[in-house]
Every structure is written in C-alpha cells, then in structure tokens.
Amino acid sequence: MLRHFRMLADYNRWANARVYDAAAQLSDGEFHEDRSAFFGSLHGTLNHLLVTDRLWMHRFTGNGDPPAALGVVLHEDLAGLRTAREAEDRRIADWIETLDETALAGDITYTSVLRPGAVTHPLHLAVAHMFNHHAHHRGQCHTILTSMGKPSLVLDLLDFLRSAGRRWM
C-alpha cells in the first residue's frame, strides 16, 4: 500500500500540473467564470482542492494553518494558486515518504469542518480519500475546460504510468 500511495502522490502532482497548464491558457475572466460546477468556476474548484489538501495535511501532520471553511479563497489569481499547489504537492509527497505500513494501519482522529465531533478511522482510508477527492474534482475541471471548447485533458493514471510515471511500472 505504501508504494501505491507514493505512486499516487507522483501521479497527483503530474495531473495537477496538466490541469494548471490548461488553466494558464484561459483569460482571467474564463478562469473565474461560473460554469455551474460544484465550486462554480475553474478557480473555485482548484482553490477548493488546495483548501482540502491543507485541511488533510494539517490533520495528518499537525503542521500548517488549516482553512476554517471549505469555501475560503486562498488565492484569487492562477499564479498564486499554482505556486501554492506545487508546494502542497511537494508537501504531500514528502509526507508520504515518512510513512510506513504500521502508520498506515493505525487510526487517525480529527474533527470535520462539516460535522461536529471527532471522527476516527484507519489512516490509509483518509489517504486514499484525499487522492480520490483529487480525481473527482479534476474531472470537474476537465468538464469546465471542455464546456468552454478547450482541448480535452488526458489525466488517466495509466497514461501517467506509460509516460512520466514509468518508474512505477
């Protein structure tokens, strides 16, 4: 499982970079345009992913300043979001490297921003959720981009493994 999560951290970084490269082709108006996604715009969706990663990484490590709510805007502009995203992707990959199978099998207890009270479950489930959450919202990013008539993004895990992620094969 540990090798799998390390691969997912690498894939996550690669896929996020592809989405940000596509976002860089948009005007500021297009980037902020409400496209009826769950978080409205491409900006809102990418911001949400950064917010939730900061929440999860705070839960996992106890470090950083966790946002108080899921809708907090961390950066209004793409450049600021991208810089923060790249740093967060490094932080995730670095943290995954510190784990061992014993840690993954252990429990994590935290308080959700959505529901009061403590939540406890195995750490490996929370890590899996974090990566799955990314895939879910990157799919929304893809839909936003294609609804604007932009080229379709190839974000498949197998595409990553056949290209930049060959070392995981």
N, C-alpha and C positions, 0 to 999 in steps of 0.2 A: 504494500500500500504506500509506503514511503516513496519508493521510486515513482509510482504513479502520480503522487501529489507533486513531486519535483518536476515531472514532465508537464503536468497541468499548469504549474507556475510559469514554466517556459512558454507553453502554448498561450497562456493568458496574456503574457507580455507581447508576444508576436501578434495575436489577434487584436489586442487593443491598439497597437501601433498601426495596423491596417485601417482600423476604423478612424483613428485620428488623421491618418494620411488622407482618407476620403473627405473628412470634415474640413481639412485645410483647403479643399477645392471649392468650398462654399463661400458665398458672401456672408458678411456678418448677419445680414437680415435673414438669409436662408438658415444659417446656423441656429438662430433664435426663433425662427418661425414655428408657431404652434401647428403641429401635424397630427394632433389628436392621439398621440401616443400617451401611455400612462403618465409620463412626466412631461408631456406636451411636445417639446422640441428635442432636437438632437442635443442641444446644450443641456436641457433639463435631464435628459437620460444619462449623458456622460457625467454630469455633476452628481446624479444620484448614485452611480456606480462608485465614484470616488468617496462620497459620503458613507456608503455602506462598508466599503473597504476599511475606512478609518475606524468605523464602529467595530468591525470584526477584529481588526488588528489590535485595537485597544483591549478588547475582550481577551484576545489570545495572549497578549504580551504585557498589558498594564501600562504600556507606553503610548504617548501621543495625546492629543486633545480630541476626544470624541465629539462629533457634532451632536447637538442637543435634539435634533429632529431630522427626519428623512428628507425634508424639503429645504434644508439650509443650502443657500447658494455659496459655494466656496470660492468660485472664480466666475466672473461674468464673461471673460474672454477665452477663446480657444487656446491661446498661447499659455496662459496661466493654468488652465485645466491640464494641458498636455504636460507641462513641466511637473505638476503635482502628480499626474497619472504615472509618469515614468518613475518618479521617486517612490510612489506607492507600490508599483510593480516590483521594483528592486527590493523594497522592504518585505514584501510578501515572499519573494524567492529566498531572500536571506533568512527569514524566519523559518521557512520550511526546511532549510538546511540544518537548523538547530534541533529539529525533531528526531525522535527515534520511535520505534514501534511501541515501546512502553508508553510514551507520552500520548501517541495517537489513540491507544486503547483506553487511556484514562478519561475521566469526565471533565467537562467544563461547566461552570455555573456562572450565569450572568443575568442581568436584567434587560429585558427588551425595551426599546423605545416605544413600542406599540402596545404592550400589555404590562400591567404592574405585576410584580412578584418575580421571584427567582425562577430561572429555567435551568435544568441540568440534563445533559445528555453526553454521550461519548464525543470526545474532541474530533475524531475522524469524521463524524457526521456533520459537524459545523464546518470543517474544512471543505468537505465535499459540497456542502450547500453554497459556500462562498464562490467556488468555481462554477457551479451550476447557475447561480444567480447571474454571473457574468454572461454566460452563454445565452440565457434568457433575454437579458437586456441588449446584448449585442445583436440579437435577432431583431429587436425593435429598431435598433439603429439602422440595420440593413433595410428594413421596411421603410423607414423615414427617407433614407437616401434614394431608394428605387422609386418611391412615390413622387420624388422630385425629378425623376427622369435621369438620375445619376447611374453610373455603371453598377452592376451587381458585384458585391464583395464575395470573395471566396474565403470563408472563415472556417472551413471544415477542419477538424482535428487531423484527419488522415492527410489532407493537403499539407498541413504543417509538418506532419511526420515524414512526408515524401520530399519535403524541401528543407526548410530551415531547421526542422527537428529530427533530422536523420539519426542523430546520436541516440535517440530514444528507441530506435527500432532494434 
